[in-house]
Amino acid sequence: MTYFQRNCIAYKTIVLNEVYRTLRLWSQTILPSAITTVLYFLIFGRLMGQRIGSMAGIDYINFIMPGLIMMNMLMAAYNASIFVVYMAKYTRNIEEILVSPMTATSVLLAFLSVGIVRGLIVAIVVALVALGFTHYHINNIILMLFVAILGCAIFSLLAIINALYAKTFDQVSIVPTFVIMPLSYLGGVFYSISILPPFWQKLAFFDPIVYLISTFRYAFYGVGDIHVLGSLLGMLGVFVILFFYTLRLIKNRTGISD
Amino acid sequence: MIAPALEIKNLVKVYKNGVHAVDDISLTVEQGDFFALLGPNGAGKSTTIGIITSLVRKTSGQIKVFGYDLDTQIEEVKTCIGVVPQEFNFAIFNKVEEIVATQAGYYGLPYKVAKHNTEKYLKLLGLWDKRKQMARMLSGGMKRRLMIARALVHEPRLLILDEPTAGVDIEVRRSMWDFLNDLNRQGVSIILTTHYLEEAENLCRNVAIINKGKIVRLAHMNELLKELENEKFILNLVMPYDRDLIINDFPVDKLDDQTFEVMVPKGKNMTDLFAQLAAQHIEVKSLRNKSNRLEELFLDLTGSHKK
């Protein structure tokens, strides 16, 4: 067997184990997203949405739908990757992986895929829940998938970095509390960036979630707040930087043995 | 020429806090050897094993496993090694068979081979009946055996065990020794660190004693034991002997009327001792070694001997 084949088996071992776990523990991994989405749609979509009318030329309930999918998806991807890495680090069974001949790249791709798969499962569930409240069409399904995977990948990488540096359980929640939450609310899930005051509008342009949500919304309706190609290139750039940074951490055994 | 199972040259590990955990260690473990790595706590044994198994990055030095260089052929090196760490490091909520089969997956074994090997090693280590049990429910001895099964599932040529019998009862320890001896006879090279010096004396052919990150002695076990300056024996007498026992050239300590501790200096033999006892009409009921012989030497070499 070649090294490539062996790495594929090892990669599959990590990813499938985690996918089984996600599905087995669906009430903890998938259900919460479905419940919060129902509440968001009920409160923001139905009750308040009717008063708001439309946003950027789209019915308000339809306007918030891509953002809600993206927000839940990013959280799910983040939670999946941080759980697999931090728990493995905490119980030290990450050593099982590190003593094996798996290359650091395969290990990272596996951890990353765990996040992407969970993110996509949650995205599908949220999208199905949304169908119970509104009808929507998808303008560009390839772009939608691409942005979804890229967003999950970026947040999985952030989760892996957080997990490797975290020394206690409390530190695991740093990124969700101080990065994902504020950036999501500032990221245009519930409004168009164009309605923000100038100062906040400028600030929002430094928020990566703005680009993810805008391009994602563009993929659904063909309208968005910002330049699509520029956003995609920017996000790809962020992904590449984070990927190689995380790879270095794994190779250096940062947060594991040194 | 057959490449050694393990060749370490000038290995150094300096941690970020400045601690020299490993300070210029060089040693060779031949193929088929049963090698002991001894040393007090914090001597650098686990760091050395961590470096060999690539969990810890070395500061400098060279490591070769069956001729493969750790720096340039890391995948080959890792494939050759199976490691049983000192602390439990499996997913405690997973089932026993899942832990072993998953490890096989990490090593890239195809499903059928992984399944076959998992069954083989769980049976060999007496864990087959427990395969569906959650790992955290196992006893301490079973957890150790689980880690051995996991380390062997990809059938490595070199097995490294870091204190494998720590905290297990005597019966389990003995059966583990038998198992390791069998494995060694089948051609698997074994490196073992242990606190139980008796374990090293019984199992290992070669030994390196490490202290403060340096090797203080590297020798064949028999050679090492020959160097002992003296050995202490406990004599149990048939009849109580209420006077002081005096035997020329053999210092004696009286423990009680029927029990005496006799020191046998290097170069002296027991026949002389018994001849003197017979001359004094003293009958000996039984005789046993006072302390582990290796322990004496170990304490001398690591400078921990109080005397």
Chai-1 contact restraints between the chains, C-beta under 6 A:
chainA,res_idxA,chainB,res_idxB,connection_type,confidence,min_distance_angstrom,max_distance_angstrom,comment,restraint_id
A,R6,B,G108,contact,1.0,0.0,6.0,A-B,restraint_1
A,I9,B,G105,contact,1.0,0.0,6.0,A-B,restraint_2
A,I9,B,G108,contact,1.0,0.0,6.0,A-B,restraint_3
A,A10,B,Y106,contact,1.0,0.0,6.0,A-B,restraint_4
A,A10,B,G108,contact,1.0,0.0,6.0,A-B,restraint_5
A,T13,B,T102,contact,1.0,0.0,6.0,A-B,restraint_6
A,T13,B,G105,contact,1.0,0.0,6.0,A-B,restraint_7
A,T13,B,Y106,contact,1.0,0.0,6.0,A-B,restraint_8
A,T91,B,A91,contact,1.0,0.0,6.0,A-B,restraint_9
A,R92,B,N89,contact,1.0,0.0,6.0,A-B,restraint_10
A,N93,B,N89,contact,1.0,0.0,6.0,A-B,restraint_11
A,N93,B,F90,contact,1.0,0.0,6.0,A-B,restraint_12
A,N93,B,A91,contact,1.0,0.0,6.0,A-B,restraint_13
A,E95,B,L55,contact,1.0,0.0,6.0,A-B,restraint_14
A,E95,B,N89,contact,1.0,0.0,6.0,A-B,restraint_15
A,E96,B,Q103,contact,1.0,0.0,6.0,A-B,restraint_16
A,I97,B,Y106,contact,1.0,0.0,6.0,A-B,restraint_17
A,L98,B,L55,contact,1.0,0.0,6.0,A-B,restraint_18
A,V99,B,T53,contact,1.0,0.0,6.0,A-B,restraint_19
A,V99,B,V83,contact,1.0,0.0,6.0,A-B,restraint_20
A,S100,B,Y106,contact,1.0,0.0,6.0,A-B,restraint_21
A,S100,B,Y107,contact,1.0,0.0,6.0,A-B,restraint_22
A,P101,B,E75,contact,1.0,0.0,6.0,A-B,restraint_23
A,P101,B,K78,contact,1.0,0.0,6.0,A-B,restraint_24
A,P101,B,T79,contact,1.0,0.0,6.0,A-B,restraint_25
A,M102,B,Y106,contact,1.0,0.0,6.0,A-B,restraint_26
A,R253,B,R57,contact,1.0,0.0,6.0,A-B,restraint_27
A,S257,B,L55,contact,1.0,0.0,6.0,A-B,restraint_28
A,S257,B,V56,contact,1.0,0.0,6.0,A-B,restraint_29
